[in-house]
C-alpha cells in the first residue's frame, strides 16, 4: 500500500528537520525520511555546538537571513521550552585586512549591526587565555553565540510531529521521481507519494539528486559538490577559558588557516576545530571516524601559538562532513526540471545557524515558489 502525503522531506538533519517543522506549520501532511536516527552523528548536524552570528563576513547578503533566523530560534525555544541559542558572544581575530575581520566590519556597517573593535591590549585583558599578535585586529559581536545542534534538530522534529508530521528513520531511499505534479519515493521499506518533495541530503547530495534521470539528460549543479572530512576535538582546558569568566566563542584567521571554537562549557574542555582544510570524501558511509595522527598537528600548532593554556592531547573527538560548493555559498532553489521539488544543499561548513530560516525558505519554495526573505544570491548556479 502506498502512503500519500502533501510533502515528503528526504533527509531529516538540520535543514530537513526545519523544513518539516515549517511545512507542518502550514498544515501540510508531511513525511520525513532518513536512513539514520534523528540527530545522528553520520553527517553534519552533530557535535554539540555550532556558532551563530549576524555580522556575516562571508557575504553581507546573508545578514537578513540571520536576522530572521534569530526570530525563528526564539520562536522554537518558546515552543519547545528549552534554551537552544546561547548569546555568549564571538570574537574574530586576524590581520585587519583579512577576510573575516574586514568582512565582519563591512556586514556590520551595511546592516547597522553593533560590533566592537578591540585593540590588542583590550582583547588580551578581556580574553587572557589567548595570545593576540601586536599587529592584529579583534572584532567582538555580543549578539553572537552558539546553538545546541542536536537539541535543535530534535526540537524541530518534535514540534513538527506535534502538528501531525510523520518520520521514518532507518530507511534508505532507493529511487524518487517527479512528473512536475506529483512525486513517488521508494525506499528499502516502502513506497510513498506526495504532491511535493523537499530534498535536504547533506553529504549524500550527489547520489540522491542523481537517482532520477533528468529530462534533458544534462548533469546537475550538484555534481560540482565536494564532501570534506572534518575533525572536531575537545582539548583539556584551564579555567581561564571558562564561559562563566566572560569567554565567548572564537574565530582566528591565521596565515596558515582558519580555526574556531567555544569557551569551556563543561568545566573541563574547549572544543576546537579547523574550518579550512579537510580530506575529500568519496563515500560518506565509509568515512574514517577514528582520530588519526595526521588530524592533530595543525590544531596543536594553533593551540600552542594562540591558546597556550590549552592541553594538546584531546580527551575526545568527533568527525563531521562539509558539503562544499565551488564558491562556498549555499544552493537553495527548485529543481531545474520539476517545480514541485525544492533542494537545499552545499552548505559548505557554515550552514547550521541558518537551518531555522532556510527550512522556512524551502517550505515556501516548494509550496508557492517564492520565499519571504531574499535568497536569490543562493539560487543554484553553474560553475566551469
ChimeraX attribute file (.defattr): number of C-alpha atoms within 10 A of each C-alpha:
attribute: neighborCount
match mode: 1-to-1
recipient: residues
	/A:1	6
	/A:2	11
	/A:3	11
	/A:4	17
	/A:5	19
	/A:6	19
	/A:7	28
	/A:8	32
	/A:9	26
	/A:10	27
	/A:11	27
	/A:12	33
	/A:13	34
	/A:14	31
	/A:15	33
	/A:16	31
	/A:17	30
	/A:18	30
	/A:19	35
	/A:20	36
	/A:21	30
	/A:22	25
	/A:23	27
	/A:24	24
	/A:25	17
	/A:26	13
	/A:27	13
	/A:28	20
	/A:29	19
	/A:30	27
	/A:31	28
	/A:32	24
	/A:33	25
	/A:34	22
	/A:35	17
	/A:36	18
	/A:37	16
	/A:38	21
	/A:39	23
	/A:40	17
	/A:41	17
	/A:42	19
	/A:43	22
	/A:44	24
	/A:45	26
	/A:46	24
	/A:47	20
	/A:48	14
	/A:49	21
	/A:50	21
	/A:51	25
	/A:52	26
	/A:53	21
	/A:54	27
	/A:55	29
	/A:56	20
	/A:57	20
	/A:58	16
	/A:59	14
	/A:60	20
	/A:61	18
	/A:62	20
	/A:63	21
	/A:64	14
	/A:65	21
	/A:66	22
	/A:67	15
	/A:68	16
	/A:69	22
	/A:70	20
	/A:71	12
	/A:72	17
	/A:73	21
	/A:74	13
	/A:75	13
	/A:76	20
	/A:77	16
	/A:78	12
	/A:79	12
	/A:80	16
	/A:81	10
	/A:82	12
	/A:83	15
	/A:84	21
	/A:85	22
	/A:86	14
	/A:87	18
	/A:88	19
	/A:89	20
	/A:90	27
	/A:91	25
	/A:92	19
	/A:93	25
	/A:94	23
	/A:95	19
	/A:96	16
	/A:97	11
	/A:98	16
	/A:99	14
	/A:100	22
	/A:101	26
	/A:102	17
	/A:103	19
	/A:104	25
	/A:105	24
	/A:106	18
	/A:107	21
	/A:108	20
	/A:109	14
	/A:110	12
	/A:111	15
	/A:112	11
	/A:113	17
	/A:114	14
	/A:115	20
	/A:116	13
	/A:117	16
	/A:118	17
	/A:119	15
	/A:120	18
	/A:121	12
	/A:122	12
	/A:123	20
	/A:124	15
	/A:125	10
	/A:126	14
	/A:127	18
	/A:128	15
	/A:129	20
	/A:130	20
	/A:131	17
	/A:132	22
	/A:133	15
	/A:134	10
	/A:135	10
	/A:136	17
	/A:137	21
	/A:138	21
	/A:139	23
	/A:140	23
	/A:141	24
	/A:142	17
	/A:143	18
	/A:144	22
	/A:145	23
	/A:146	23
	/A:147	21
	/A:148	18
	/A:149	23
	/A:150	21
	/A:151	18
	/A:152	31
	/A:153	24
	/A:154	19
	/A:155	23
	/A:156	29
	/A:157	27
	/A:158	19
	/A:159	21
	/A:160	25
	/A:161	17
	/A:162	12
	/A:163	19
	/A:164	16
	/A:165	24
	/A:166	19
	/A:167	20
	/A:168	17
	/A:169	14
	/A:170	14
	/A:171	16
	/A:172	18
	/A:173	20
	/A:174	15
	/A:175	16
	/A:176	21
	/A:177	18
	/A:178	21
	/A:179	13
	/A:180	14
	/A:181	12
	/A:182	17
	/A:183	23
	/A:184	20
	/A:185	20
	/A:186	17
	/A:187	17
	/A:188	12
	/A:189	11
	/A:190	14
	/A:191	17
	/A:192	17
	/A:193	22
	/A:194	21
	/A:195	20
	/A:196	24
	/A:197	34
	/A:198	27
	/A:199	26
	/A:200	28
	/A:201	25
	/A:202	28
	/A:203	28
	/A:204	17
	/A:205	22
	/A:206	19
	/A:207	14
	/A:208	20
	/A:209	21
	/A:210	15
	/A:211	13
	/A:212	12
	/A:213	12
	/A:214	17
	/A:215	10
	/A:216	8
	/A:217	7
	/A:218	8
	/A:219	11
	/A:220	16
	/A:221	16
	/A:222	20
	/A:223	13
	/A:224	15
	/A:225	20
	/A:226	19
	/A:227	25
	/A:228	22
	/A:229	21
	/A:230	22
	/A:231	24
	/A:232	21
	/A:233	24
	/A:234	22
	/A:235	23
	/A:236	20
	/A:237	23
	/A:238	17
	/A:239	17
	/A:240	18
	/A:241	26
	/A:242	21
	/A:243	18
	/A:244	14
	/A:245	13
	/A:246	13
	/A:247	22
	/A:248	26
	/A:249	26
	/A:250	20
	/A:251	25
	/A:252	23
	/A:253	19
	/A:254	15
	/A:255	9
	/A:256	10
	/A:257	13
	/A:258	18
	/A:259	19
	/A:260	19
	/A:261	24
	/A:262	26
	/A:263	25
	/A:264	25
	/A:265	14
	/A:266	9
	/A:267	15
	/A:268	15
	/A:269	24
	/A:270	24
	/A:271	23
	/A:272	23
	/A:273	22
	/A:274	21
	/A:275	21
	/A:276	13
	/A:277	13
	/A:278	15
	/A:279	12
	/A:280	15
	/A:281	18
	/A:282	13
	/A:283	11
	/A:284	17
	/A:285	11
	/A:286	8
	/A:287	16
	/A:288	11
	/A:289	14
	/A:290	11
	/A:291	16
	/A:292	9
	/A:293	7
	/A:294	7
	/A:295	18
	/A:296	17
	/A:297	11
	/A:298	16
	/A:299	18
	/A:300	18
	/A:301	12
	/A:302	21
	/A:303	20
	/A:304	15
	/A:305	12
	/A:306	17
	/A:307	19
	/A:308	15
	/A:309	18
	/A:310	22
	/A:311	18
	/A:312	20
	/A:313	12
	/A:314	20
	/A:315	13
	/A:316	13
	/A:317	17
	/A:318	17
	/A:319	20
	/A:320	21
	/A:321	26
	/A:322	25
	/A:323	27
	/A:324	21
	/A:325	22
	/A:326	14
	/A:327	9
	/A:328	15
	/A:329	22
	/A:330	23
	/A:331	22
	/A:332	24
	/A:333	25
	/A:334	22
	/A:335	21
	/A:336	15
	/A:337	13
	/A:338	19
	/A:339	20
	/A:340	24
	/A:341	28
	/A:342	25
	/A:343	24
	/A:344	27
	/A:345	26
	/A:346	30
	/A:347	23
	/A:348	24
	/A:349	21
	/A:350	19
	/A:351	22
	/A:352	23
	/A:353	24
	/A:354	24
	/A:355	25
	/A:356	30
	/A:357	24
	/A:358	28
	/A:359	26
	/A:360	25
	/A:361	27
	/A:362	32
	/A:363	28
	/A:364	20
	/A:365	22
	/A:366	24
	/A:367	22
	/A:368	11
	/A:369	15
	/A:370	15
	/A:371	18
	/A:372	10
	/A:373	14
	/A:374	13
	/A:375	19
	/A:376	12
	/A:377	14
	/A:378	15
	/A:379	14
	/A:380	22
	/A:381	12
	/A:382	10
	/A:383	9
	/A:384	4
